[in-house]
């Protein structure tokens, strides 16, 4: 008997905190690009409006020069839009770079589930495949999401544990260093006391010598 399952990638991504973080970072990057496009487009529209209002006062050569300048800026703006948001633009490239690790993780989990539970086929509902009907029991999206979330939580926990271990080792080393310093302090004090004794003995010896000289 053939065993079939399906997933909804969009559903999985929308419920992954890591994907939301990536989307937020990407949105922040695109804000500046969109603003620049809007600003440049506004300047072009202002030049067009100025040309229309002053056309009567301008010579034919001046009108042609301004129109060429506007046409050149429009072409540059189109090129810039394609560079940022075109099919091979920065937005698509950076989105792929940011999301690819998450998509790879989803594919790896699907492969593990398919192997462990003997699935023959697993389809993606959000892809181009037309699914006229699909029963809920064949949907393994929540299982994939649960596996990924657990894995990410374990990684975070391991990272936190490792940081705590490093912090504890650092504290222990600091205490050892402090203890070593404290051990050295009595030696310093002892050295100071010996020096004072030597000074007193020297004074005593000098007084004795002075008495002998007087006698």
KOLPAFI-939157 format. One record per residue: x, z negated, y of N, C-alpha, C in turn. Coordinates in nm, 2 decimals. Layout:
N
+--------+--------+--------+--------+--------+--------+--------+--------+--------+
!     nx !     nz !     ny !    cax !    caz !    cay !     cx !     cz !     cy !
+--------+--------+--------+--------+--------+--------+--------+--------+--------+
!      X !      Z !      Y !      X !      Z !      Y !      X !      Z !      Y !
...
+--------+--------+--------+--------+--------+--------+--------+--------+--------+
# end
This chain:
215
+--------+--------+--------+--------+--------+--------+--------+--------+--------+
!     nx !     nz !     ny !    cax !    caz !    cay !     cx !     cz !     cy !
+--------+--------+--------+--------+--------+--------+--------+--------+--------+
!   0.08 !   0.00 !  -0.12 !   0.00 !   0.00 !   0.00 !   0.09 !   0.00 !   0.13 !
!   0.05 !   0.09 !   0.22 !   0.13 !   0.10 !   0.34 !   0.09 !  -0.01 !   0.44 !
!   0.20 !  -0.08 !   0.49 !   0.17 !  -0.19 !   0.59 !   0.21 !  -0.14 !   0.73 !
!   0.11 !  -0.15 !   0.82 !   0.13 !  -0.10 !   0.95 !   0.11 !  -0.21 !   1.06 !
!   0.19 !  -0.21 !   1.16 !   0.17 !  -0.30 !   1.27 !   0.19 !  -0.23 !   1.40 !
!   0.16 !  -0.29 !   1.51 !   0.18 !  -0.24 !   1.64 !   0.21 !  -0.35 !   1.74 !
!   0.28 !  -0.31 !   1.85 !   0.31 !  -0.40 !   1.96 !   0.26 !  -0.34 !   2.09 !
!   0.26 !  -0.42 !   2.19 !   0.23 !  -0.37 !   2.33 !   0.35 !  -0.42 !   2.41 !
!   0.44 !  -0.33 !   2.44 !   0.56 !  -0.36 !   2.51 !   0.53 !  -0.41 !   2.65 !
!   0.44 !  -0.35 !   2.72 !   0.41 !  -0.40 !   2.85 !   0.36 !  -0.55 !   2.85 !
!   0.28 !  -0.58 !   2.75 !   0.23 !  -0.72 !   2.74 !   0.35 !  -0.81 !   2.71 !
!   0.44 !  -0.77 !   2.63 !   0.56 !  -0.86 !   2.59 !   0.64 !  -0.88 !   2.72 !
!   0.67 !  -0.77 !   2.79 !   0.76 !  -0.78 !   2.91 !   0.69 !  -0.87 !   3.02 !
!   0.57 !  -0.85 !   3.04 !   0.50 !  -0.92 !   3.14 !   0.50 !  -1.07 !   3.12 !
!   0.51 !  -1.11 !   2.99 !   0.51 !  -1.25 !   2.95 !   0.65 !  -1.31 !   2.93 !
!   0.75 !  -1.23 !   2.95 !   0.89 !  -1.28 !   2.94 !   0.94 !  -1.32 !   3.08 !
!   0.98 !  -1.45 !   3.10 !   1.04 !  -1.49 !   3.23 !   1.16 !  -1.41 !   3.27 !
!   1.24 !  -1.37 !   3.17 !   1.36 !  -1.29 !   3.20 !   1.32 !  -1.16 !   3.27 !
!   1.22 !  -1.10 !   3.22 !   1.17 !  -0.97 !   3.27 !   1.12 !  -0.99 !   3.42 !
!   1.05 !  -1.09 !   3.44 !   1.00 !  -1.12 !   3.58 !   1.11 !  -1.15 !   3.67 !
!   1.22 !  -1.21 !   3.63 !   1.33 !  -1.24 !   3.71 !   1.40 !  -1.11 !   3.75 !
!   1.42 !  -1.02 !   3.65 !   1.48 !  -0.89 !   3.67 !   1.40 !  -0.80 !   3.76 !
!   1.26 !  -0.81 !   3.75 !   1.18 !  -0.73 !   3.84 !   1.19 !  -0.78 !   3.98 !
!   1.20 !  -0.91 !   4.00 !   1.21 !  -0.97 !   4.13 !   1.34 !  -0.93 !   4.19 !
!   1.45 !  -0.93 !   4.12 !   1.58 !  -0.88 !   4.17 !   1.58 !  -0.74 !   4.21 !
!   1.51 !  -0.66 !   4.13 !   1.50 !  -0.51 !   4.16 !   1.41 !  -0.49 !   4.29 !
!   1.31 !  -0.57 !   4.30 !   1.22 !  -0.56 !   4.42 !   1.30 !  -0.59 !   4.55 !
!   1.38 !  -0.69 !   4.54 !   1.46 !  -0.73 !   4.65 !   1.56 !  -0.62 !   4.69 !
!   1.62 !  -0.55 !   4.59 !   1.71 !  -0.44 !   4.62 !   1.64 !  -0.32 !   4.69 !
!   1.51 !  -0.30 !   4.64 !   1.44 !  -0.18 !   4.69 !   1.38 !  -0.20 !   4.83 !
!   1.37 !  -0.33 !   4.87 !   1.31 !  -0.35 !   5.01 !   1.39 !  -0.29 !   5.12 !
!   1.52 !  -0.30 !   5.11 !   1.60 !  -0.24 !   5.22 !   1.59 !  -0.09 !   5.21 !
!   1.59 !  -0.03 !   5.09 !   1.58 !   0.12 !   5.08 !   1.45 !   0.17 !   5.15 !
!   1.34 !   0.10 !   5.11 !   1.21 !   0.14 !   5.16 !   1.20 !   0.12 !   5.32 !
!   1.26 !   0.02 !   5.36 !   1.26 !  -0.01 !   5.51 !   1.34 !   0.10 !   5.58 !
!   1.45 !   0.14 !   5.52 !   1.53 !   0.25 !   5.59 !   1.45 !   0.38 !   5.59 !
!   1.38 !   0.41 !   5.48 !   1.30 !   0.53 !   5.48 !   1.19 !   0.53 !   5.58 !
!   1.13 !   0.41 !   5.59 !   1.02 !   0.40 !   5.69 !   1.08 !   0.41 !   5.84 !
!   1.19 !   0.35 !   5.86 !   1.25 !   0.36 !   6.00 !   1.29 !   0.50 !   6.03 !
!   1.35 !   0.57 !   5.94 !   1.40 !   0.71 !   5.97 !   1.28 !   0.80 !   5.98 !
!   1.17 !   0.78 !   5.90 !   1.05 !   0.86 !   5.92 !   0.98 !   0.83 !   6.05 !
!   0.99 !   0.71 !   6.10 !   0.93 !   0.67 !   6.23 !   1.00 !   0.74 !   6.34 !
!   1.13 !   0.75 !   6.33 !   1.21 !   0.81 !   6.44 !   1.18 !   0.96 !   6.44 !
!   1.16 !   1.03 !   6.32 !   1.13 !   1.17 !   6.32 !   0.99 !   1.19 !   6.38 !
!   0.90 !   1.11 !   6.35 !   0.76 !   1.13 !   6.40 !   0.76 !   1.11 !   6.56 !
!   0.84 !   1.02 !   6.60 !   0.86 !   1.00 !   6.75 !   0.91 !   1.12 !   6.82 !
!   1.01 !   1.18 !   6.75 !   1.07 !   1.30 !   6.81 !   0.97 !   1.42 !   6.81 !
!   0.89 !   1.43 !   6.71 !   0.79 !   1.53 !   6.70 !   0.69 !   1.51 !   6.81 !
!   0.65 !   1.38 !   6.83 !   0.55 !   1.35 !   6.94 !   0.61 !   1.38 !   7.08 !
!   0.73 !   1.35 !   7.10 !   0.80 !   1.37 !   7.23 !   0.81 !   1.52 !   7.25 !
!   0.84 !   1.60 !   7.15 !   0.85 !   1.75 !   7.16 !   0.72 !   1.81 !   7.20 !
!   0.61 !   1.76 !   7.14 !   0.48 !   1.82 !   7.17 !   0.43 !   1.78 !   7.31 !
!   0.47 !   1.66 !   7.36 !   0.42 !   1.63 !   7.49 !   0.51 !   1.69 !   7.60 !
!   0.63 !   1.73 !   7.57 !   0.72 !   1.79 !   7.67 !   0.75 !   1.94 !   7.65 !
!   0.68 !   1.99 !   7.55 !   0.70 !   2.13 !   7.52 !   0.69 !   2.23 !   7.64 !
!   0.59 !   2.20 !   7.73 !   0.57 !   2.29 !   7.84 !   0.69 !   2.28 !   7.94 !
!   0.76 !   2.17 !   7.94 !   0.87 !   2.15 !   8.04 !   1.00 !   2.21 !   7.98 !
!   1.01 !   2.24 !   7.85 !   1.13 !   2.28 !   7.79 !   1.14 !   2.43 !   7.78 !
!   1.27 !   2.48 !   7.77 !   1.29 !   2.62 !   7.75 !   1.28 !   2.65 !   7.60 !
!   1.27 !   2.78 !   7.57 !   1.26 !   2.82 !   7.43 !   1.38 !   2.77 !   7.35 !
!   1.50 !   2.78 !   7.41 !   1.62 !   2.74 !   7.34 !   1.62 !   2.59 !   7.31 !
!   1.58 !   2.51 !   7.41 !   1.58 !   2.37 !   7.39 !   1.48 !   2.33 !   7.28 !
!   1.36 !   2.40 !   7.28 !   1.26 !   2.37 !   7.18 !   1.31 !   2.40 !   7.04 !
!   1.38 !   2.51 !   7.03 !   1.44 !   2.55 !   6.90 !   1.54 !   2.45 !   6.85 !
!   1.62 !   2.41 !   6.95 !   1.73 !   2.31 !   6.91 !   1.67 !   2.18 !   6.86 !
!   1.57 !   2.13 !   6.93 !   1.51 !   2.01 !   6.89 !   1.44 !   2.02 !   6.76 !
!   1.37 !   2.14 !   6.74 !   1.30 !   2.16 !   6.61 !   1.40 !   2.17 !   6.49 !
!   1.52 !   2.23 !   6.52 !   1.62 !   2.23 !   6.41 !   1.68 !   2.09 !   6.38 !
!   1.69 !   2.01 !   6.49 !   1.74 !   1.88 !   6.47 !   1.64 !   1.80 !   6.38 !
!   1.51 !   1.81 !   6.42 !   1.40 !   1.74 !   6.34 !   1.40 !   1.79 !   6.20 !
!   1.41 !   1.92 !   6.18 !   1.41 !   1.98 !   6.04 !   1.52 !   1.93 !   5.96 !
!   1.64 !   1.92 !   6.02 !   1.76 !   1.87 !   5.95 !   1.74 !   1.72 !   5.91 !
!   1.69 !   1.64 !   6.00 !   1.67 !   1.50 !   5.97 !   1.56 !   1.48 !   5.86 !
!   1.46 !   1.57 !   5.86 !   1.36 !   1.56 !   5.75 !   1.42 !   1.60 !   5.62 !
!   1.51 !   1.70 !   5.61 !   1.57 !   1.73 !   5.49 !   1.66 !   1.62 !   5.44 !
!   1.73 !   1.55 !   5.54 !   1.82 !   1.44 !   5.50 !   1.74 !   1.32 !   5.44 !
!   1.62 !   1.30 !   5.50 !   1.53 !   1.19 !   5.46 !   1.48 !   1.22 !   5.32 !
!   1.45 !   1.35 !   5.29 !   1.40 !   1.38 !   5.15 !   1.52 !   1.36 !   5.05 !
!   1.64 !   1.40 !   5.09 !   1.75 !   1.38 !   5.00 !   1.78 !   1.23 !   4.98 !
!   1.76 !   1.15 !   5.08 !   1.78 !   1.01 !   5.07 !   1.68 !   0.95 !   4.98 !
!   1.55 !   0.99 !   4.99 !   1.44 !   0.94 !   4.90 !   1.47 !   0.98 !   4.76 !
!   1.52 !   1.10 !   4.73 !   1.55 !   1.14 !   4.60 !   1.67 !   1.06 !   4.54 !
!   1.77 !   1.03 !   4.63 !   1.88 !   0.95 !   4.59 !   1.84 !   0.81 !   4.55 !
!   1.75 !   0.75 !   4.62 !   1.71 !   0.62 !   4.59 !   1.60 !   0.61 !   4.48 !
!   1.49 !   0.70 !   4.49 !   1.38 !   0.68 !   4.41 !   1.34 !   0.81 !   4.32 !
!   1.43 !   0.90 !   4.32 !   1.41 !   1.02 !   4.24 !   1.43 !   0.99 !   4.09 !
!   1.40 !   1.10 !   4.01 !   1.41 !   1.08 !   3.86 !   1.55 !   1.03 !   3.81 !
!   1.66 !   1.07 !   3.89 !   1.79 !   1.02 !   3.86 !   1.84 !   0.93 !   3.97 !
!   1.76 !   0.87 !   4.04 !   1.79 !   0.79 !   4.16 !   1.84 !   0.65 !   4.12 !
!   1.88 !   0.58 !   4.23 !   1.94 !   0.44 !   4.21 !   1.84 !   0.35 !   4.15 !
!   1.71 !   0.36 !   4.18 !   1.60 !   0.27 !   4.13 !   1.59 !   0.28 !   3.98 !
!   1.58 !   0.40 !   3.93 !   1.57 !   0.43 !   3.79 !   1.69 !   0.38 !   3.71 !
!   1.81 !   0.41 !   3.77 !   1.94 !   0.37 !   3.70 !   1.95 !   0.22 !   3.70 !
!   1.93 !   0.15 !   3.81 !   1.95 !   0.01 !   3.81 !   1.84 !  -0.06 !   3.73 !
!   1.72 !  -0.01 !   3.73 !   1.61 !  -0.07 !   3.65 !   1.65 !  -0.06 !   3.50 !
!   1.70 !   0.06 !   3.46 !   1.74 !   0.07 !   3.32 !   1.85 !  -0.02 !   3.29 !
!   1.95 !  -0.04 !   3.38 !   2.06 !  -0.13 !   3.35 !   2.02 !  -0.28 !   3.34 !
!   1.92 !  -0.31 !   3.42 !   1.87 !  -0.45 !   3.42 !   1.78 !  -0.48 !   3.30 !
!   1.70 !  -0.38 !   3.27 !   1.59 !  -0.40 !   3.16 !   1.64 !  -0.37 !   3.02 !
!   1.75 !  -0.29 !   3.01 !   1.79 !  -0.24 !   2.88 !   1.82 !  -0.36 !   2.79 !
!   1.89 !  -0.46 !   2.83 !   1.92 !  -0.58 !   2.74 !   1.79 !  -0.64 !   2.69 !
!   1.69 !  -0.65 !   2.77 !   1.56 !  -0.71 !   2.72 !   1.49 !  -0.61 !   2.62 !
!   1.50 !  -0.48 !   2.65 !   1.44 !  -0.39 !   2.55 !   1.51 !  -0.39 !   2.42 !
!   1.65 !  -0.40 !   2.43 !   1.73 !  -0.41 !   2.31 !   1.69 !  -0.53 !   2.22 !
!   1.67 !  -0.64 !   2.29 !   1.63 !  -0.76 !   2.23 !   1.49 !  -0.75 !   2.16 !
!   1.40 !  -0.68 !   2.22 !   1.27 !  -0.66 !   2.16 !   1.28 !  -0.57 !   2.04 !
!   1.36 !  -0.46 !   2.05 !   1.38 !  -0.37 !   1.93 !   1.44 !  -0.45 !   1.81 !
!   1.54 !  -0.53 !   1.84 !   1.61 !  -0.61 !   1.74 !   1.51 !  -0.71 !   1.67 !
!   1.43 !  -0.77 !   1.74 !   1.33 !  -0.86 !   1.69 !   1.23 !  -0.79 !   1.60 !
!   1.18 !  -0.67 !   1.65 !   1.09 !  -0.59 !   1.57 !   1.15 !  -0.55 !   1.44 !
!   1.28 !  -0.51 !   1.44 !   1.35 !  -0.47 !   1.32 !   1.36 !  -0.58 !   1.22 !
!   1.38 !  -0.70 !   1.27 !   1.39 !  -0.82 !   1.19 !   1.25 !  -0.85 !   1.12 !
!   1.15 !  -0.85 !   1.21 !   1.01 !  -0.87 !   1.15 !   0.97 !  -0.77 !   1.05 !
!   1.00 !  -0.64 !   1.08 !   0.97 !  -0.53 !   0.99 !   1.04 !  -0.55 !   0.85 !
!   1.16 !  -0.60 !   0.86 !   1.24 !  -0.61 !   0.74 !   1.19 !  -0.74 !   0.66 !
!   1.17 !  -0.85 !   0.73 !   1.13 !  -0.97 !   0.66 !   0.99 !  -0.97 !   0.61 !
!   0.90 !  -0.89 !   0.67 !   0.76 !  -0.89 !   0.63 !   0.72 !  -0.76 !   0.57 !
!   0.81 !  -0.67 !   0.55 !   0.79 !  -0.55 !   0.47 !   0.69 !  -0.45 !   0.54 !
!   0.71 !  -0.43 !   0.67 !   0.63 !  -0.34 !   0.74 !   0.68 !  -0.20 !   0.72 !
!   0.59 !  -0.10 !   0.70 !   0.63 !   0.04 !   0.68 !   0.64 !   0.11 !   0.82 !
!   0.55 !   0.08 !   0.91 !   0.55 !   0.14 !   1.04 !   0.51 !   0.03 !   1.15 !
!   0.58 !   0.04 !   1.26 !   0.54 !  -0.05 !   1.37 !   0.53 !   0.05 !   1.50 !
!   0.41 !   0.06 !   1.55 !   0.40 !   0.15 !   1.67 !   0.39 !   0.07 !   1.80 !
!   0.42 !   0.14 !   1.91 !   0.41 !   0.08 !   2.04 !   0.28 !   0.13 !   2.11 !
!   0.19 !   0.04 !   2.14 !   0.06 !   0.07 !   2.20 !   0.08 !   0.13 !   2.34 !
!   0.18 !   0.08 !   2.41 !   0.20 !   0.12 !   2.55 !   0.28 !   0.25 !   2.56 !
!   0.32 !   0.31 !   2.45 !   0.39 !   0.43 !   2.45 !   0.30 !   0.55 !   2.46 !
!   0.35 !   0.67 !   2.44 !   0.27 !   0.79 !   2.45 !   0.18 !   0.82 !   2.33 !
!   0.20 !   0.74 !   2.22 !   0.12 !   0.76 !   2.10 !  -0.03 !   0.72 !   2.13 !
!  -0.12 !   0.81 !   2.09 !  -0.26 !   0.79 !   2.11 !  -0.31 !   0.70 !   1.99 !
!  -0.36 !   0.58 !   2.03 !  -0.42 !   0.50 !   1.93 !  -0.57 !   0.49 !   1.96 !
!  -0.65 !   0.56 !   1.88 !  -0.80 !   0.56 !   1.90 !  -0.86 !   0.43 !   1.86 !
!  -0.80 !   0.37 !   1.77 !  -0.86 !   0.24 !   1.73 !  -0.74 !   0.15 !   1.66 !
!  -0.74 !   0.03 !   1.69 !  -0.64 !  -0.06 !   1.63 !  -0.70 !  -0.20 !   1.62 !
!  -0.70 !  -0.26 !   1.50 !  -0.75 !  -0.39 !   1.47 !  -0.65 !  -0.49 !   1.52 !
!  -0.70 !  -0.60 !   1.58 !  -0.62 !  -0.71 !   1.63 !  -0.52 !  -0.77 !   1.53 !
!  -0.56 !  -0.77 !   1.41 !  -0.47 !  -0.84 !   1.31 !  -0.34 !  -0.76 !   1.29 !
!  -0.34 !  -0.63 !   1.33 !  -0.22 !  -0.55 !   1.31 !  -0.12 !  -0.57 !   1.44 !
!  -0.17 !  -0.64 !   1.54 !  -0.09 !  -0.66 !   1.66 !   0.01 !  -0.77 !   1.64 !
!   0.14 !  -0.74 !   1.64 !   0.24 !  -0.84 !   1.63 !   0.31 !  -0.87 !   1.76 !
!   0.25 !  -0.84 !   1.87 !   0.31 !  -0.86 !   2.00 !   0.34 !  -1.01 !   2.02 !
!   0.25 !  -1.09 !   1.99 !   0.27 !  -1.24 !   2.01 !   0.38 !  -1.29 !   1.93 !
!   0.39 !  -1.24 !   1.81 !   0.50 !  -1.28 !   1.72 !   0.63 !  -1.24 !   1.77 !
!   0.64 !  -1.12 !   1.82 !   0.77 !  -1.07 !   1.89 !   0.80 !  -1.16 !   2.01 !
!   0.70 !  -1.18 !   2.09 !   0.72 !  -1.26 !   2.21 !   0.76 !  -1.41 !   2.18 !
!   0.70 !  -1.46 !   2.08 !   0.73 !  -1.60 !   2.03 !   0.88 !  -1.61 !   1.99 !
!   0.92 !  -1.51 !   1.91 !   1.06 !  -1.51 !   1.85 !   1.16 !  -1.49 !   1.97 !
!   1.13 !  -1.40 !   2.06 !   1.23 !  -1.39 !   2.17 !   1.23 !  -1.51 !   2.26 !
!   1.12 !  -1.57 !   2.29 !   1.11 !  -1.69 !   2.37 !   1.19 !  -1.81 !   2.31 !
!   1.17 !  -1.82 !   2.18 !   1.24 !  -1.93 !   2.11 !   1.39 !  -1.91 !   2.11 !
!   1.43 !  -1.78 !   2.09 !   1.57 !  -1.75 !   2.09 !   1.64 !  -1.77 !   2.22 !
!   1.57 !  -1.73 !   2.33 !   1.62 !  -1.75 !   2.47 !   1.63 !  -1.90 !   2.50 !
!   1.53 !  -1.98 !   2.45 !   1.53 !  -2.12 !   2.48 !   1.64 !  -2.19 !   2.41 !
!   1.67 !  -2.14 !   2.29 !   1.78 !  -2.20 !   2.21 !   1.91 !  -2.17 !   2.28 !
!   1.93 !  -2.05 !   2.33 !   2.05 !  -2.01 !   2.41 !   2.07 !  -2.10 !   2.53 !
!   1.95 !  -2.12 !   2.60 !   1.96 !  -2.20 !   2.72 !   2.00 !  -2.35 !   2.69 !
!   1.94 !  -2.40 !   2.58 !   1.97 !  -2.53 !   2.53 !   2.12 !  -2.55 !   2.49 !
!   2.17 !  -2.45 !   2.42 !   2.31 !  -2.45 !   2.38 !   2.40 !  -2.45 !   2.51 !
!   2.36 !  -2.37 !   2.61 !   2.44 !  -2.36 !   2.73 !   2.44 !  -2.49 !   2.80 !
!   2.32 !  -2.56 !   2.81 !   2.32 !  -2.69 !   2.87 !   2.40 !  -2.79 !   2.80 !
!   2.39 !  -2.79 !   2.67 !   2.46 !  -2.88 !   2.58 !   2.62 !  -2.86 !   2.60 !
!   2.66 !  -2.74 !   2.61 !   2.80 !  -2.71 !   2.63 !   2.85 !  -2.76 !   2.76 !
!   2.76 !  -2.74 !   2.86 !   2.80 !  -2.79 !   3.00 !   2.82 !  -2.94 !   3.00 !
!   2.72 !  -3.01 !   2.93 !   2.73 !  -3.15 !   2.92 !   2.85 !  -3.20 !   2.85 !
!   2.89 !  -3.13 !   2.74 !   3.01 !  -3.16 !   2.67 !   3.14 !  -3.15 !   2.75 !
!   3.14 !  -3.04 !   2.83 !   3.25 !  -3.01 !   2.92 !   3.26 !  -3.12 !   3.03 !
!   3.14 !  -3.16 !   3.08 !   3.13 !  -3.26 !   3.18 !   3.18 !  -3.40 !   3.13 !
!   3.14 !  -3.43 !   3.00 !   3.18 !  -3.55 !   2.94 !   3.33 !  -3.56 !   2.91 !
!   3.38 !  -3.45 !   2.87 !   3.53 !  -3.44 !   2.84 !   3.60 !  -3.46 !   2.97 !
!   3.55 !  -3.40 !   3.08 !   3.61 !  -3.42 !   3.21 !   3.61 !  -3.57 !   3.26 !
!   3.50 !  -3.64 !   3.23 !   3.49 !  -3.78 !   3.27 !   3.58 !  -3.86 !   3.19 !
!   3.59 !  -3.83 !   3.06 !   3.69 !  -3.91 !   2.97 !   3.83 !  -3.89 !   3.02 !
!   3.87 !  -3.76 !   3.05 !   4.00 !  -3.74 !   3.10 !   4.03 !  -3.81 !   3.23 !
!   3.93 !  -3.81 !   3.32 !   3.94 !  -3.89 !   3.44 !   3.96 !  -4.03 !   3.42 !
!   3.89 !  -4.09 !   3.32 !   3.90 !  -4.23 !   3.29 !   4.04 !  -4.26 !   3.24 !
!   4.09 !  -4.17 !   3.15 !   4.22 !  -4.19 !   3.09 !   4.33 !  -4.19 !   3.20 !
!   4.31 !  -4.09 !   3.29 !   4.41 !  -4.08 !   3.40 !   4.41 !  -4.20 !   3.48 !
!   4.29 !  -4.26 !   3.51 !   4.28 !  -4.38 !   3.59 !   4.34 !  -4.50 !   3.52 !
!   4.32 !  -4.51 !   3.39 !   4.37 !  -4.62 !   3.32 !   4.53 !  -4.61 !   3.32 !
!   4.58 !  -4.49 !   3.31 !   4.72 !  -4.47 !   3.31 !   4.78 !  -4.51 !   3.45 !
!   4.70 !  -4.48 !   3.55 !   4.74 !  -4.52 !   3.69 !   4.74 !  -4.68 !   3.70 !
!   4.64 !  -4.74 !   3.65 !   4.62 !  -4.88 !   3.65 !   4.74 !  -4.95 !   3.58 !
!   4.78 !  -4.89 !   3.47 !   4.89 !  -4.95 !   3.39 !   5.02 !  -4.94 !   3.47 !
!   5.03 !  -4.84 !   3.55 !   5.15 !  -4.82 !   3.63 !   5.16 !  -4.92 !   3.75 !
!   5.04 !  -4.96 !   3.80 !   5.04 !  -5.05 !   3.92 !   5.11 !  -5.18 !   3.90 !
!   5.09 !  -5.25 !   3.79 !   5.17 !  -5.38 !   3.77 !   5.32 !  -5.36 !   3.77 !
!   5.36 !  -5.24 !   3.72 !   5.50 !  -5.21 !   3.73 !   5.55 !  -5.20 !   3.87 !
!   5.47 !  -5.14 !   3.96 !   5.51 !  -5.13 !   4.10 !   5.51 !  -5.26 !   4.16 !
!   5.41 !  -5.35 !   4.13 !   5.40 !  -5.48 !   4.19 !   5.52 !  -5.56 !   4.14 !
!   5.56 !  -5.55 !   4.01 !   5.67 !  -5.62 !   3.96 !   5.80 !  -5.58 !   4.03 !
!   5.81 !  -5.45 !   4.06 !   5.93 !  -5.40 !   4.13 !   5.94 !  -5.46 !   4.26 !
!   5.82 !  -5.48 !   4.33 !   5.82 !  -5.54 !   4.47 !   5.86 !  -5.68 !   4.46 !
!   5.82 !  -5.76 !   4.36 !   5.85 !  -5.90 !   4.34 !   6.00 !  -5.92 !   4.32 !
!   6.06 !  -5.84 !   4.23 !   6.20 !  -5.84 !   4.20 !   6.28 !  -5.82 !   4.33 !
!   6.24 !  -5.73 !   4.41 !   6.31 !  -5.69 !   4.53 !   6.31 !  -5.81 !   4.63 !
!   6.19 !  -5.89 !   4.63 !   6.18 !  -6.01 !   4.72 !   6.27 !  -6.11 !   4.67 !
!   6.28 !  -6.13 !   4.53 !   6.37 !  -6.23 !   4.47 !   6.51 !  -6.20 !   4.51 !
!   6.55 !  -6.07 !   4.50 !   6.68 !  -6.04 !   4.53 !   6.72 !  -6.07 !   4.68 !
!   6.62 !  -6.04 !   4.76 !   6.64 !  -6.07 !   4.91 !   6.66 !  -6.22 !   4.93 !
!   6.58 !  -6.31 !   4.86 !   6.60 !  -6.45 !   4.88 !   6.73 !  -6.50 !   4.82 !
!   6.77 !  -6.44 !   4.71 !   6.90 !  -6.48 !   4.65 !   7.02 !  -6.45 !   4.74 !
!   7.00 !  -6.33 !   4.81 !   7.11 !  -6.28 !   4.90 !   7.11 !  -6.38 !   5.02 !
!   7.00 !  -6.42 !   5.07 !   6.99 !  -6.51 !   5.18 !   7.06 !  -6.65 !   5.15 !
!   7.02 !  -6.69 !   5.03 !   7.07 !  -6.82 !   4.98 !   7.23 !  -6.82 !   4.97 !
!   7.27 !  -6.70 !   4.91 !   7.42 !  -6.69 !   4.89 !   7.49 !  -6.68 !   5.03 !
!   7.42 !  -6.62 !   5.12 !   7.48 !  -6.61 !   5.26 !   7.49 !  -6.74 !   5.33 !
!   7.39 !  -6.82 !   5.31 !   7.39 !  -6.96 !   5.37 !   7.50 !  -7.04 !   5.31 !
!   7.52 !  -7.03 !   5.18 !   7.62 !  -7.10 !   5.11 !   7.76 !  -7.06 !   5.16 !
!   7.78 !  -6.93 !   5.17 !   7.91 !  -6.88 !   5.23 !   7.93 !  -6.93 !   5.37 !
!   7.82 !  -6.94 !   5.45 !   7.84 !  -6.98 !   5.59 !   7.88 !  -7.13 !   5.59 !
!   7.83 !  -7.21 !   5.50 !   7.86 !  -7.35 !   5.50 !   8.01 !  -7.37 !   5.46 !
!   8.05 !  -7.29 !   5.36 !   8.19 !  -7.30 !   5.31 !   8.29 !  -7.26 !   5.43 !
!   8.25 !  -7.16 !   5.50 !   8.34 !  -7.11 !   5.61 !   8.35 !  -7.23 !   5.72 !
!   8.24 !  -7.30 !   5.75 !   8.24 !  -7.40 !   5.85 !   8.33 !  -7.52 !   5.80 !
!   8.32 !  -7.55 !   5.67 !   8.41 !  -7.65 !   5.61 !   8.56 !  -7.61 !   5.62 !
+--------+--------+--------+--------+--------+--------+--------+--------+--------+
# end
